Amino acid sequence: MTAYTINFDVISTIDDEKFYQLCRHNPELKLEQNQKGELIIMPPTGGETGRFNSELNLEFGIWNRQKKLGYIFDSSTCFKLPKGGNRSPDVAYIQKERWDNLTLEEKIKFPPIAPDFVLELMSKTDSLKTLQEKMEEYIANGVKLGWLINPDKKQVEIYRQGQEKEILNNPKILSGEYILPDFTLDLTEIF
């Protein structure tokens, strides 16, 4: 299955509230919106990708329960990014003080904040180029650290603020660096 991008410029602009209502009235669809305002209809994941996503969220959740430094979000969470996109990373992390500065209404809707960390897990139906553009969009919006994990190639692309992306071939462990202190991800479950 392929993600489809629809440009509505010729008929209307989808502002934040319209996008939020569109998502609420179509809960069976996973929708995103890039910073150009294009609507992206995401296909559901397959079994292996869903299993890997669950394992990843479990690892981050265990770390976060021990450290209590912030909050972990799954792929169902849509973030309103500062430059206009509405994106749902597979895993996201926001430092506690940044999250706590949001109002209750902002937390309930699509939070208007760029996560500190994002992870995208590439499935067999994803386009590498599209995911790379999405990762660059995250970094341009203030995400400090991002991982694009490609299980088929056993490759990880690491995105950091103000740096060129780093590509690791068949890494065994990833470090959360200063963004996720003392966090390490064992990739043997995915590779």
Accessible surface in RSA format (square Angstrom, percent):
REM  Atomic radii and reference values for relative SASA: ProtOr
REM  Chains: A
REM  Algorithm: Lee & Richards
REM  Probe-radius: 1.40
REM  Slices: 20
REM RES _ NUM      All-atoms   Total-Side   Main-Chain    Non-polar    All polar
REM                ABS   REL    ABS   REL    ABS   REL    ABS   REL    ABS   REL
RES MET A   1   144.47  74.8 106.59  70.5  37.87  90.2 103.07  87.6  41.40  54.8
RES THR A   2    85.06  60.5  79.10  80.2   5.96  14.2  45.69  61.4  39.37  59.5
RES ALA A   3    35.95  33.1  19.98  30.8  15.97  36.3  19.98  28.1  15.97  42.3
RES TYR A   4   141.62  66.1 140.32  79.8   1.30   3.4 100.14  75.3  41.48  51.1
RES THR A   5    78.10  55.6  45.70  46.3  32.40  77.2  25.38  34.1  52.73  79.7
RES ILE A   6    62.77  35.7  61.02  45.5   1.75   4.2  62.77  45.2   0.00   0.0
RES ASN A   7    80.75  55.7  59.35  57.4  21.40  51.5  24.98  60.1  55.77  53.9
RES PHE A   8    52.13  26.1  50.22  31.1   1.91   5.0  50.89  30.9   1.24   3.5
RES ASP A   9   104.99  73.5  79.12  78.7  25.87  61.2  28.53  67.2  76.45  76.2
RES VAL A  10   141.30  93.0 103.46  93.7  37.83  91.2 111.44  96.8  29.86  81.0
RES ILE A  11   128.80  73.3  94.01  70.0  34.79  83.8 100.42  72.3  28.38  77.0
RES SER A  12    49.64  42.0  36.65  48.9  13.00  29.9  36.56  77.8  13.09  18.3
RES THR A  13   103.69  73.7  96.35  97.7   7.33  17.5  64.75  87.0  38.94  58.9
RES ILE A  14    29.64  16.9  17.39  13.0  12.25  29.5  17.39  12.5  12.25  33.2
RES ASP A  15    74.22  52.0  66.80  66.5   7.43  17.6  38.97  91.7  35.25  35.2
RES ASP A  16    76.96  53.9  71.07  70.7   5.89  13.9  32.05  75.4  44.92  44.8
RES GLU A  17    79.35  45.6  76.28  57.7   3.07   7.3  56.40 109.1  22.95  18.7
RES LYS A  18   109.66  53.5 103.38  63.4   6.28  15.0  72.97  65.7  36.69  39.1
RES PHE A  19     0.36   0.2   0.36   0.2   0.00   0.0   0.36   0.2   0.00   0.0
RES TYR A  20    29.52  13.8  29.52  16.8   0.00   0.0  12.44   9.3  17.08  21.1
RES GLN A  21    68.53  38.3  68.13  49.8   0.40   1.0  33.59  71.5  34.94  26.5
RES LEU A  22    59.29  33.0  53.89  38.6   5.40  13.6  58.49  41.1   0.80   2.2
RES CYS A  23    15.10  11.4  12.50  13.9   2.60   6.1   8.79  22.3   6.31   6.8
RES ARG A  24   118.45  49.7 100.99  51.5  17.46  41.6  40.89  55.9  77.56  47.0
RES HIS A  25   136.90  74.8 110.47  76.8  26.43  67.6  81.32  83.8  55.58  64.7
RES ASN A  26    37.31  25.7  37.31  36.1   0.00   0.0   0.76   1.8  36.55  35.3
RES PRO A  27   104.61  76.2  73.80  67.3  30.81 112.0  79.04  65.3  25.57 158.9
RES GLU A  28   134.58  77.3  94.76  71.7  39.82  94.8  70.56 136.5  64.02  52.3
RES LEU A  29    77.56  43.2  63.96  45.8  13.60  34.2  66.18  46.5  11.39  30.6
RES LYS A  30    71.93  35.1  63.48  38.9   8.45  20.1  52.99  47.7  18.94  20.2
RES LEU A  31    10.99   6.1   2.62   1.9   8.37  21.0   2.62   1.8   8.37  22.5
RES GLU A  32     0.35   0.2   0.35   0.3   0.00   0.0   0.00   0.0   0.35   0.3
RES GLN A  33     6.81   3.8   6.81   5.0   0.00   0.0   0.81   1.7   6.00   4.6
RES ASN A  34    15.67  10.8  15.59  15.1   0.08   0.2   4.20  10.1  11.47  11.1
RES GLN A  35    81.18  45.4  58.17  42.5  23.01  54.8  12.44  26.5  68.74  52.1
RES LYS A  36   152.92  74.6 125.06  76.7  27.86  66.3  85.67  77.1  67.25  71.6
RES GLY A  37    29.96  36.9   0.00   N/A  29.96  36.9  21.99  60.4   7.97  17.8
RES GLU A  38    31.61  18.1  31.25  23.6   0.36   0.9   1.73   3.3  29.88  24.4
RES LEU A  39     8.13   4.5   8.13   5.8   0.00   0.0   8.13   5.7   0.00   0.0
RES ILE A  40    11.15   6.3  11.15   8.3   0.00   0.0  11.15   8.0   0.00   0.0
RES ILE A  41    47.82  27.2  47.04  35.0   0.77   1.9  47.04  33.9   0.77   2.1
RES MET A  42    34.99  18.1  28.73  19.0   6.26  14.9  26.73  22.7   8.26  10.9
RES PRO A  43    26.11  19.0  12.09  11.0  14.03  51.0  18.04  14.9   8.08  50.2
RES PRO A  44    98.70  71.9  80.60  73.5  18.10  65.8  91.59  75.6   7.11  44.2
RES THR A  45    76.73  54.6  49.07  49.7  27.65  65.9  37.93  50.9  38.80  58.6
RES GLY A  46    48.51  59.8   0.00   N/A  48.51  59.8  39.37 108.1   9.13  20.5
RES GLY A  47    66.24  81.7   0.00   N/A  66.24  81.7  45.60 125.1  20.64  46.2
RES GLU A  48   101.95  58.5  98.11  74.2   3.84   9.2  58.54 113.2  43.41  35.4
RES THR A  49    16.49  11.7  15.36  15.6   1.13   2.7   1.76   2.4  14.73  22.3
RES GLY A  50    25.69  31.7   0.00   N/A  25.69  31.7  22.59  62.0   3.10   6.9
RES ARG A  51   114.32  48.0 105.66  53.9   8.66  20.6  63.22  86.4  51.11  31.0
RES PHE A  52    21.91  11.0  21.91  13.6   0.00   0.0  21.91  13.3   0.00   0.0
RES ASN A  53    16.07  11.1  16.02  15.5   0.05   0.1  10.63  25.6   5.44   5.3
RES SER A  54    73.89  62.4  62.57  83.5  11.32  26.1  34.92  74.4  38.97  54.6
RES GLU A  55    62.08  35.6  61.42  46.5   0.65   1.6   8.03  15.5  54.05  44.1
RES LEU A  56     2.04   1.1   1.79   1.3   0.25   0.6   2.03   1.4   0.01   0.0
RES ASN A  57    33.94  23.4  29.13  28.2   4.81  11.6  20.73  49.9  13.21  12.8
RES LEU A  58    97.21  54.1  89.81  64.2   7.40  18.6  96.37  67.7   0.85   2.3
RES GLU A  59    74.39  42.7  72.10  54.5   2.29   5.5  11.91  23.0  62.48  51.0
RES PHE A  60     0.00   0.0   0.00   0.0   0.00   0.0   0.00   0.0   0.00   0.0
RES GLY A  61    24.45  30.2   0.00   N/A  24.45  30.2  24.07  66.1   0.38   0.9
RES ILE A  62    87.25  49.6  84.12  62.7   3.13   7.5  86.29  62.1   0.95   2.6
RES TRP A  63    13.89   5.6  11.64   5.6   2.25   5.3  13.56   7.2   0.33   0.5
RES ASN A  64    20.86  14.4  20.00  19.3   0.87   2.1   0.75   1.8  20.11  19.4
RES ARG A  65   193.09  81.1 185.34  94.5   7.75  18.5  60.64  82.9 132.45  80.3
RES GLN A  66   136.31  76.2 102.01  74.6  34.30  81.7  42.03  89.5  94.28  71.5
RES LYS A  67    73.71  36.0  58.04  35.6  15.67  37.3  24.68  22.2  49.03  52.2
RES LYS A  68   150.31  73.3 132.76  81.5  17.55  41.8 106.00  95.4  44.31  47.2
RES LEU A  69    70.74  39.4  64.68  46.3   6.06  15.2  67.10  47.1   3.64   9.8
RES GLY A  70     5.95   7.3   0.00   N/A   5.95   7.3   0.02   0.1   5.93  13.3
RES TYR A  71    76.10  35.5  75.43  42.9   0.67   1.7  57.57  43.3  18.53  22.8
RES ILE A  72    39.63  22.6  13.44  10.0  26.19  63.1  13.44   9.7  26.19  71.1
RES PHE A  73    29.53  14.8  25.52  15.8   4.01  10.4  29.53  17.9   0.00   0.0
RES ASP A  74    68.12  47.7  63.80  63.5   4.31  10.2  18.64  43.9  49.48  49.3
RES SER A  75    29.98  25.3  29.57  39.5   0.42   1.0   1.84   3.9  28.15  39.4
RES SER A  76    97.55  82.4  64.63  86.3  32.92  75.8  38.88  82.8  58.67  82.2
RES THR A  77    30.16  21.5  24.79  25.1   5.37  12.8  17.02  22.9  13.15  19.9
RES CYS A  78     9.03   6.8   6.58   7.3   2.45   5.8   6.54  16.6   2.49   2.7
RES PHE A  79     0.83   0.4   0.83   0.5   0.00   0.0   0.83   0.5   0.00   0.0
RES LYS A  80    35.40  17.3  34.39  21.1   1.01   2.4  25.81  23.2   9.59  10.2
RES LEU A  81     1.66   0.9   0.23   0.2   1.43   3.6   0.24   0.2   1.42   3.8
RES PRO A  82    95.34  69.5  51.56  47.0  43.78 159.2  64.42  53.2  30.93 192.2
RES LYS A  83   121.75  59.4  98.00  60.1  23.75  56.6  67.51  60.8  54.24  57.8
RES GLY A  84    25.22  31.1   0.00   N/A  25.22  31.1  18.21  50.0   7.01  15.7
RES GLY A  85     0.00   0.0   0.00   N/A   0.00   0.0   0.00   0.0   0.00   0.0
RES ASN A  86     1.99   1.4   1.99   1.9   0.00   0.0   0.00   0.0   1.99   1.9
RES ARG A  87    14.70   6.2  14.70   7.5   0.00   0.0   0.37   0.5  14.32   8.7
RES SER A  88     4.72   4.0   3.97   5.3   0.75   1.7   0.02   0.1   4.69   6.6
RES PRO A  89     0.54   0.4   0.53   0.5   0.01   0.0   0.53   0.4   0.01   0.1
RES ASP A  90    12.90   9.0  12.79  12.7   0.11   0.3   0.00   0.0  12.90  12.9
RES VAL A  91     0.00   0.0   0.00   0.0   0.00   0.0   0.00   0.0   0.00   0.0
RES ALA A  92     0.21   0.2   0.21   0.3   0.00   0.0   0.21   0.3   0.00   0.0
RES TYR A  93     2.02   0.9   2.02   1.1   0.00   0.0   0.00   0.0   2.02   2.5
RES ILE A  94     0.00   0.0   0.00   0.0   0.00   0.0   0.00   0.0   0.00   0.0
RES GLN A  95    44.17  24.7  44.17  32.3   0.00   0.0   5.65  12.0  38.51  29.2
RES LYS A  96    91.24  44.5  91.24  56.0   0.00   0.0  65.93  59.3  25.31  27.0
RES GLU A  97   107.12  61.5 101.55  76.8   5.57  13.3  61.57 119.1  45.55  37.2
RES ARG A  98    71.36  30.0  67.20  34.3   4.16   9.9  28.62  39.1  42.74  25.9
RES TRP A  99    28.82  11.6  28.82  14.0   0.00   0.0  15.16   8.1  13.66  22.2
RES ASP A 100    64.21  45.0  43.29  43.1  20.92  49.5  25.50  60.0  38.71  38.6
RES ASN A 101   125.23  86.4  93.92  90.8  31.30  75.4  26.42  63.6  98.80  95.5
RES LEU A 102    24.32  13.5  16.26  11.6   8.06  20.3  16.41  11.5   7.91  21.3
RES THR A 103    78.50  55.8  71.47  72.5   7.03  16.8  75.40 101.3   3.11   4.7
RES LEU A 104   131.03  73.0 121.54  86.9   9.49  23.9 122.58  86.1   8.44  22.7
RES GLU A 105   112.40  64.5 107.19  81.1   5.21  12.4  41.06  79.4  71.33  58.2
RES GLU A 106    60.11  34.5  56.55  42.8   3.56   8.5  20.15  39.0  39.96  32.6
RES LYS A 107    61.95  30.2  46.93  28.8  15.02  35.8  15.30  13.8  46.65  49.7
RES ILE A 108   117.06  66.6  91.95  68.5  25.12  60.5  97.91  70.5  19.15  52.0
RES LYS A 109    65.63  32.0  59.89  36.7   5.75  13.7  41.39  37.3  24.24  25.8
RES PHE A 110    27.17  13.6  19.46  12.1   7.71  20.1  19.46  11.8   7.71  22.1
RES PRO A 111     3.79   2.8   3.79   3.5   0.00   0.0   3.79   3.1   0.00   0.0
RES PRO A 112    59.49  43.4  39.65  36.1  19.84  72.1  40.56  33.5  18.93 117.7
RES ILE A 113    13.49   7.7  10.55   7.9   2.95   7.1  13.49   9.7   0.00   0.0
RES ALA A 114     4.67   4.3   3.23   5.0   1.44   3.3   3.23   4.5   1.44   3.8
RES PRO A 115     0.59   0.4   0.45   0.4   0.14   0.5   0.45   0.4   0.14   0.9
RES ASP A 116     0.45   0.3   0.25   0.2   0.20   0.5   0.20   0.5   0.25   0.2
RES PHE A 117     0.00   0.0   0.00   0.0   0.00   0.0   0.00   0.0   0.00   0.0
RES VAL A 118     0.03   0.0   0.03   0.0   0.00   0.0   0.03   0.0   0.00   0.0
RES LEU A 119     0.00   0.0   0.00   0.0   0.00   0.0   0.00   0.0   0.00   0.0
RES GLU A 120     6.16   3.5   6.16   4.7   0.00   0.0   0.00   0.0   6.16   5.0
RES LEU A 121     4.81   2.7   0.61   0.4   4.20  10.6   0.61   0.4   4.20  11.3
RES MET A 122    29.41  15.2  24.65  16.3   4.76  11.3  24.65  21.0   4.76   6.3
RES SER A 123    15.18  12.8   9.83  13.1   5.34  12.3   9.62  20.5   5.56   7.8
RES LYS A 124   169.40  82.6 134.68  82.6  34.72  82.7 113.30 102.0  56.10  59.8
RES THR A 125    65.87  46.8  44.31  44.9  21.56  51.4  44.53  59.8  21.35  32.3
RES ASP A 126    40.29  28.2  26.02  25.9  14.27  33.8   4.16   9.8  36.13  36.0
RES SER A 127    55.19  46.6  42.08  56.2  13.10  30.2  39.54  84.2  15.64  21.9
RES LEU A 128    47.27  26.3  42.66  30.5   4.61  11.6  42.66  30.0   4.61  12.4
RES LYS A 129   142.27  69.4 138.81  85.2   3.46   8.2 103.96  93.6  38.30  40.8
RES THR A 130    67.24  47.8  66.27  67.2   0.97   2.3  42.89  57.6  24.36  36.8
RES LEU A 131     9.62   5.4   9.62   6.9   0.00   0.0   9.62   6.8   0.00   0.0
RES GLN A 132    35.54  19.9  35.54  26.0   0.00   0.0   5.27  11.2  30.27  23.0
RES GLU A 133    87.03  50.0  81.44  61.6   5.59  13.3  38.98  75.4  48.05  39.2
RES LYS A 134     6.90   3.4   6.62   4.1   0.28   0.7   3.61   3.3   3.29   3.5
RES MET A 135     0.17   0.1   0.17   0.1   0.00   0.0   0.17   0.1   0.00   0.0
RES GLU A 136    95.90  55.1  90.18  68.2   5.72  13.6  35.24  68.2  60.67  49.5
RES GLU A 137    14.33   8.2  10.07   7.6   4.26  10.2   7.86  15.2   6.47   5.3
RES TYR A 138     0.79   0.4   0.79   0.4   0.00   0.0   0.79   0.6   0.00   0.0
RES ILE A 139    29.01  16.5  26.30  19.6   2.71   6.5  26.30  18.9   2.71   7.3
RES ALA A 140    50.63  46.6  27.33  42.2  23.30  53.0  38.76  54.6  11.87  31.4
RES ASN A 141     8.25   5.7   0.00   0.0   8.25  19.9   3.11   7.5   5.14   5.0
RES GLY A 142    38.42  47.4   0.00   N/A  38.42  47.4  25.51  70.0  12.91  28.9
RES VAL A 143     0.00   0.0   0.00   0.0   0.00   0.0   0.00   0.0   0.00   0.0
RES LYS A 144    61.84  30.2  57.57  35.3   4.27  10.2  41.54  37.4  20.30  21.6
RES LEU A 145     0.88   0.5   0.88   0.6   0.00   0.0   0.88   0.6   0.00   0.0
RES GLY A 146     0.02   0.0   0.00   N/A   0.02   0.0   0.02   0.0   0.00   0.0
RES TRP A 147     0.28   0.1   0.28   0.1   0.00   0.0   0.00   0.0   0.28   0.5
RES LEU A 148     1.53   0.9   0.84   0.6   0.69   1.7   0.84   0.6   0.69   1.9
RES ILE A 149     0.00   0.0   0.00   0.0   0.00   0.0   0.00   0.0   0.00   0.0
RES ASN A 150    10.62   7.3  10.62  10.3   0.00   0.0   3.81   9.2   6.81   6.6
RES PRO A 151    24.26  17.7  17.08  15.6   7.19  26.1  17.27  14.3   6.99  43.5
RES ASP A 152    96.56  67.6  63.34  63.0  33.22  78.5  31.64  74.5  64.92  64.7
RES LYS A 153   126.31  61.6 101.23  62.1  25.09  59.7  71.09  64.0  55.23  58.8
RES LYS A 154    90.83  44.3  90.57  55.6   0.25   0.6  40.29  36.3  50.53  53.8
RES GLN A 155    32.47  18.2  32.08  23.4   0.39   0.9   0.63   1.3  31.84  24.1
RES VAL A 156     0.10   0.1   0.00   0.0   0.10   0.2   0.10   0.1   0.00   0.0
RES GLU A 157     6.34   3.6   6.34   4.8   0.00   0.0   3.13   6.1   3.21   2.6
RES ILE A 158     8.40   4.8   8.29   6.2   0.11   0.3   8.29   6.0   0.11   0.3
RES TYR A 159    10.47   4.9   9.60   5.5   0.86   2.2  10.47   7.9   0.00   0.0
RES ARG A 160    43.81  18.4  41.78  21.3   2.03   4.8  15.11  20.6  28.70  17.4
RES GLN A 161    75.62  42.3  62.99  46.0  12.62  30.1  28.56  60.8  47.05  35.7
RES GLY A 162    84.17 103.8   0.00   N/A  84.17 103.8  45.85 125.8  38.33  85.8
RES GLN A 163   113.57  63.5  86.26  63.0  27.32  65.0  32.83  69.9  80.74  61.2
RES GLU A 164   158.71  91.1 144.20 109.1  14.51  34.5  64.29 124.4  94.41  77.1
RES LYS A 165    77.21  37.7  53.97  33.1  23.24  55.3  37.67  33.9  39.54  42.1
RES GLU A 166    67.99  39.0  63.04  47.7   4.95  11.8  29.81  57.7  38.17  31.2
RES ILE A 167    82.68  47.0  58.42  43.5  24.26  58.5  58.42  42.1  24.26  65.8
RES LEU A 168    49.36  27.5  47.37  33.9   2.00   5.0  49.36  34.7   0.00   0.0
RES ASN A 169   111.03  76.6  85.70  82.8  25.34  61.0  31.80  76.5  79.23  76.6
RES ASN A 170    68.23  47.1  59.18  57.2   9.06  21.8  19.45  46.8  48.78  47.1
RES PRO A 171    18.14  13.2   7.54   6.9  10.60  38.5  17.41  14.4   0.72   4.5
RES LYS A 172   119.20  58.2 114.44  70.2   4.76  11.3  90.76  81.7  28.44  30.3
RES ILE A 173   104.66  59.6  85.67  63.8  18.99  45.8  85.67  61.7  18.99  51.5
RES LEU A 174     3.12   1.7   1.65   1.2   1.48   3.7   3.12   2.2   0.00   0.0
RES SER A 175    62.72  53.0  53.77  71.8   8.96  20.6  35.45  75.5  27.28  38.2
RES GLY A 176     0.00   0.0   0.00   N/A   0.00   0.0   0.00   0.0   0.00   0.0
RES GLU A 177    56.92  32.7  36.34  27.5  20.58  49.0  34.89  67.5  22.03  18.0
RES TYR A 178   162.93  76.1 142.47  81.1  20.45  53.2 122.41  92.0  40.52  49.9
RES ILE A 179     3.08   1.8   1.34   1.0   1.74   4.2   1.42   1.0   1.66   4.5
RES LEU A 180     0.09   0.0   0.00   0.0   0.09   0.2   0.00   0.0   0.09   0.2
RES PRO A 181    48.40  35.3  45.76  41.7   2.64   9.6  48.40  40.0   0.00   0.0
RES ASP A 182   116.64  81.7  75.96  75.6  40.68  96.2  29.62  69.7  87.02  86.8
RES PHE A 183     7.48   3.7   4.71   2.9   2.78   7.2   5.65   3.4   1.83   5.2
RES THR A 184    81.99  58.3  68.20  69.1  13.79  32.9  37.20  50.0  44.79  67.7
RES LEU A 185     2.85   1.6   2.82   2.0   0.04   0.1   2.85   2.0   0.00   0.0
RES ASP A 186    78.51  55.0  69.82  69.5   8.69  20.5  29.77  70.1  48.74  48.6
RES LEU A 187     0.60   0.3   0.35   0.3   0.25   0.6   0.60   0.4   0.00   0.0
RES THR A 188    86.21  61.3  62.84  63.7  23.37  55.7  55.72  74.8  30.49  46.1
RES GLU A 189   111.71  64.1  97.62  73.9  14.10  33.6  34.19  66.1  77.52  63.3
RES ILE A 190    13.81   7.9   3.45   2.6  10.36  25.0   3.64   2.6  10.17  27.6
RES PHE A 191    48.53  24.3   7.90   4.9  40.64 105.7  22.05  13.4  26.48  75.8
END  Absolute sums over single chains surface
CHAIN  1 A    10138.5       8177.8       1960.6       5757.6       4380.9
END  Absolute sums over all chains
TOTAL         10138.5       8177.8       1960.6       5757.6       4380.9
